[in-house]
């Protein structure tokens, strides 16, 4: 008879374990109440460009009362985007401008969106980090040659080459009289841009042309779709005499410039 209490305890523990296992398996099989997550990966709230906000978008499987906020690396909420908003089933989107609840620009770093579903009783921290970048790359003109170019096909002084360095990996852009003409293909901390003196396939007229360089990273100006939002900061400019030439390189998206110096050669 003394063994019955122990046996009952063992049976109770086995029953509780089985019940917990069943609940766990049910949760594993239950579909997530949100799907189709789309979150911008990097942006700059100070770039004054098309990429100065981050968009958080999900699909709700059924209508819900939603609260959405943004968490910092410590898991603390820095900004509430919506509070107890009634949403229909389907895709919903929210925009974060990179500021906290006091309207101050947050510190650079990684943040995560959190969605609280009142009807479902679930709180979901999305696994998609958002990187806030508030520091634009700086580009420096090392050398621009030749000072006078005449690209007439004779193989002498047929193009202008600008050598540059950047304080972080970024793409470089050359503007001629304020218009984009050359964009580097890869992100690097140094390199060269070459302009052959053509605009839309036609040679430019003889005259003085201002050459300005800008650095481009993913946070400030978008190039090549939604993934890249790239940042531009101009550091210097030079004037050159020119006539013929040929355009070289791809062009990117809209830009922001911060000129840091100018000189005439």
C-alpha positions as CSV (number, residue, x, y, z in Angstrom):
1,X,0.0,0.0,0.0
2,X,2.9,2.4,0.7
3,X,3.8,2.3,-3.0
4,X,0.5,3.7,-4.2
5,X,1.3,7.4,-3.4
6,X,4.6,7.1,-5.3
7,X,2.9,5.4,-8.2
8,X,0.2,8.1,-8.3
9,X,3.0,10.8,-8.3
10,X,4.8,9.1,-11.2
11,X,1.5,8.8,-13.2
12,X,0.7,12.5,-12.5
13,X,4.2,13.5,-13.8
14,X,3.8,11.4,-16.9
15,X,0.4,12.9,-17.6
16,X,1.7,16.4,-17.2
17,X,4.7,15.7,-19.4
18,X,2.4,14.2,-22.1
19,X,0.1,17.3,-21.9
20,X,3.0,19.7,-22.2
21,X,4.3,17.7,-25.2
22,X,0.9,17.8,-26.9
23,X,0.6,21.6,-26.4
24,X,4.2,22.1,-27.7
25,X,3.4,20.0,-30.8
26,X,0.2,21.9,-31.4
27,X,2.1,25.2,-31.2
28,X,4.6,23.9,-33.7
29,X,1.9,22.9,-36.1
30,X,-0.1,26.1,-35.7
31,X,0.4,28.6,-38.5
32,X,2.0,32.0,-37.6
33,X,-0.7,34.7,-37.4
34,X,1.6,36.9,-39.6
35,X,3.4,36.0,-42.8
36,X,4.9,37.7,-45.9
37,X,7.2,39.8,-43.9
38,X,9.0,42.6,-45.7
39,X,11.3,45.0,-43.8
40,X,13.8,47.5,-45.1
41,X,17.2,46.4,-44.0
42,X,19.1,49.7,-43.8
43,X,18.2,53.4,-44.0
44,X,19.3,56.8,-42.9
45,X,16.8,59.2,-41.2
46,X,19.0,62.2,-42.0
47,X,19.8,61.6,-45.6
48,X,17.1,63.9,-47.1
49,X,16.6,61.2,-49.8
50,X,14.1,58.6,-50.8
51,X,15.5,56.2,-48.2
52,X,15.0,58.3,-45.1
53,X,12.3,55.9,-43.6
54,X,12.1,52.2,-43.1
55,X,8.9,50.3,-44.1
56,X,7.7,47.3,-42.1
57,X,5.1,45.2,-43.9
58,X,3.4,41.9,-43.0
59,X,0.3,39.9,-44.0
60,X,-2.3,39.3,-41.2
61,X,-4.1,36.0,-41.5
62,X,-7.2,37.5,-39.9
63,X,-8.3,40.9,-38.7
64,X,-6.5,42.0,-35.6
65,X,-6.0,44.7,-33.1
66,X,-2.3,45.6,-33.6
67,X,0.4,47.4,-31.6
68,X,3.7,47.8,-33.4
69,X,6.9,49.2,-31.9
70,X,10.6,49.2,-32.5
71,X,13.2,47.6,-30.2
72,X,16.8,48.5,-29.7
73,X,19.6,46.0,-29.2
74,X,18.7,45.7,-25.5
75,X,15.1,44.8,-26.3
76,X,13.8,48.1,-25.1
77,X,11.1,49.8,-27.0
78,X,12.3,53.1,-28.6
79,X,9.3,54.0,-30.7
80,X,5.7,52.9,-30.9
81,X,4.4,53.1,-34.5
82,X,0.8,52.2,-33.8
83,X,-1.1,51.3,-30.7
84,X,-4.1,49.0,-30.6
85,X,-5.0,49.8,-34.2
86,X,-7.7,47.7,-35.8
87,X,-6.5,46.1,-39.0
88,X,-8.2,43.9,-41.6
89,X,-6.8,40.6,-42.8
90,X,-4.3,41.0,-45.5
91,X,-1.1,43.1,-46.0
92,X,-0.5,46.0,-43.6
93,X,2.5,48.4,-43.6
94,X,4.0,50.7,-41.1
95,X,6.7,53.4,-41.5
96,X,9.5,54.3,-39.1
97,X,11.3,57.6,-39.5
98,X,14.3,56.6,-37.4
99,X,13.2,58.6,-34.4
100,X,12.2,57.7,-30.8
101,X,9.0,58.6,-29.0
102,X,10.5,62.0,-28.1
103,X,11.1,62.6,-31.9
104,X,14.9,62.4,-31.5
105,X,17.0,60.6,-34.1
106,X,18.0,57.2,-32.6
107,X,21.6,56.1,-32.4
108,X,23.2,54.2,-35.2
109,X,22.8,50.5,-34.8
110,X,20.4,47.5,-35.3
111,X,16.8,47.6,-34.4
112,X,13.9,45.0,-34.6
113,X,10.2,45.5,-35.1
114,X,7.8,43.9,-32.6
115,X,4.1,43.2,-33.4
116,X,1.6,42.5,-30.6
117,X,-1.7,40.9,-31.7
118,X,-4.4,41.4,-29.1
119,X,-7.0,39.0,-30.4
120,X,-4.5,36.2,-31.0
121,X,-2.7,36.9,-27.7
122,X,0.7,36.7,-29.4
123,X,3.7,39.0,-29.3
124,X,6.1,38.5,-32.2
125,X,9.6,40.1,-32.6
126,X,10.4,39.9,-36.3
127,X,13.7,38.4,-37.1
128,X,14.4,41.1,-39.7
129,X,16.9,43.7,-38.3
130,X,16.8,47.3,-39.4
131,X,20.1,49.1,-39.5
132,X,20.1,52.8,-38.9
133,X,23.0,54.6,-40.5
134,X,23.4,58.3,-39.8
135,X,27.1,58.8,-40.9
136,X,27.7,59.4,-44.6
137,X,30.9,58.2,-46.2
138,X,33.4,60.9,-47.1
139,X,35.3,60.9,-50.4
140,X,38.5,62.7,-51.2
141,X,39.9,63.5,-54.6
142,X,43.5,62.4,-54.8
143,X,44.2,63.4,-58.4
144,X,42.4,64.3,-61.6
145,X,44.3,64.1,-64.9
146,X,44.8,65.5,-67.5
147,X,43.9,69.1,-66.9
148,X,43.2,69.5,-70.6
149,X,41.8,66.6,-72.5
150,X,41.0,66.1,-76.2
151,X,39.5,62.7,-76.8
152,X,39.6,62.7,-80.6
153,X,40.6,59.1,-81.0
154,X,44.3,59.7,-81.4
155,X,45.1,57.8,-78.2
156,X,46.4,60.9,-76.4
157,X,44.5,62.7,-73.6
158,X,41.3,61.0,-74.7
159,X,39.7,60.8,-71.3
160,X,39.7,62.3,-67.8
161,X,40.6,60.0,-64.8
162,X,39.8,60.9,-61.2
163,X,41.6,59.0,-58.5
164,X,39.8,59.0,-55.1
165,X,39.8,57.6,-51.6
166,X,36.8,57.0,-49.2
167,X,36.8,56.6,-45.5
168,X,34.6,53.4,-45.7
169,X,33.6,50.9,-48.4
170,X,31.3,52.7,-50.8
171,X,30.7,53.3,-54.5
172,X,32.0,56.5,-56.1
173,X,30.1,58.7,-58.5
174,X,31.4,61.4,-60.8
175,X,29.2,64.4,-61.7
176,X,30.0,66.6,-64.6
177,X,28.5,70.0,-64.4
178,X,26.2,68.6,-61.7
179,X,25.0,65.6,-63.7
180,X,25.8,62.0,-63.0
181,X,28.1,60.6,-65.6
182,X,30.1,57.8,-64.0
183,X,29.4,55.3,-61.1
184,X,31.8,52.7,-59.9
185,X,30.6,49.1,-60.1
186,X,31.9,48.0,-56.7
187,X,32.2,49.3,-53.2
188,X,35.8,50.1,-52.2
189,X,37.9,52.5,-50.2
190,X,39.8,53.7,-53.2
191,X,39.7,53.6,-57.0
192,X,39.4,55.6,-60.2
193,X,36.6,56.9,-62.3
194,X,37.0,57.6,-66.0
195,X,34.9,60.0,-68.2
196,X,35.3,59.9,-71.9
197,X,33.5,63.2,-72.6
198,X,30.2,61.9,-74.1
199,X,26.7,62.6,-72.9
200,X,23.9,60.4,-74.2
201,X,26.3,59.1,-76.9
202,X,27.2,62.6,-78.2
203,X,30.5,64.3,-77.7
204,X,30.4,67.4,-75.5
205,X,31.4,70.8,-76.8
206,X,34.8,72.3,-76.1
207,X,34.7,74.3,-72.9
208,X,35.2,74.2,-69.1
209,X,33.6,71.3,-67.2
210,X,33.2,71.0,-63.5
211,X,34.0,67.5,-62.1
212,X,32.7,66.6,-58.7
213,X,32.9,63.2,-56.8
214,X,30.5,61.8,-54.4
215,X,30.6,58.7,-52.2
216,X,27.6,56.3,-52.2
217,X,26.7,53.8,-49.5
218,X,23.6,51.7,-49.0
219,X,21.9,53.9,-46.4
220,X,21.4,57.2,-48.2
221,X,20.5,56.7,-51.8
222,X,18.9,53.6,-53.4
223,X,20.6,52.0,-56.3
224,X,19.4,48.8,-57.8
225,X,16.1,48.3,-56.1
226,X,14.8,48.2,-52.5
227,X,17.9,46.6,-51.0
228,X,20.1,49.4,-51.3
229,X,19.5,52.6,-50.0
230,X,23.0,54.5,-50.7
231,X,24.5,57.7,-49.1
232,X,26.4,60.5,-51.0
233,X,28.8,63.1,-49.7
234,X,30.9,65.2,-52.1
235,X,34.3,66.3,-51.0
236,X,35.9,68.3,-53.8
237,X,35.6,69.5,-57.4
238,X,37.9,70.5,-60.3
239,X,37.4,72.2,-63.6
240,X,38.7,70.8,-66.9
241,X,38.7,71.8,-70.5
242,X,37.3,69.2,-72.8
243,X,35.8,68.3,-76.2
244,X,35.2,64.7,-77.3
245,X,34.8,61.6,-75.3
246,X,32.7,58.6,-74.3
247,X,30.5,58.0,-71.3
248,X,31.6,55.2,-68.9
249,X,29.8,53.5,-66.1
250,X,26.3,53.0,-64.8
251,X,24.2,55.7,-63.1
252,X,22.5,55.3,-59.8
253,X,19.4,56.7,-58.0
254,X,18.7,60.1,-56.6
255,X,21.4,61.6,-54.4
256,X,22.3,64.1,-51.7
257,X,25.5,66.1,-51.7
258,X,27.6,67.8,-49.1
259,X,30.4,69.7,-50.9
260,X,33.5,70.0,-48.8
261,X,35.9,71.9,-51.0
262,X,36.5,73.2,-54.5
263,X,39.5,74.1,-56.5
264,X,40.2,75.1,-60.1
265,X,42.9,73.5,-62.2
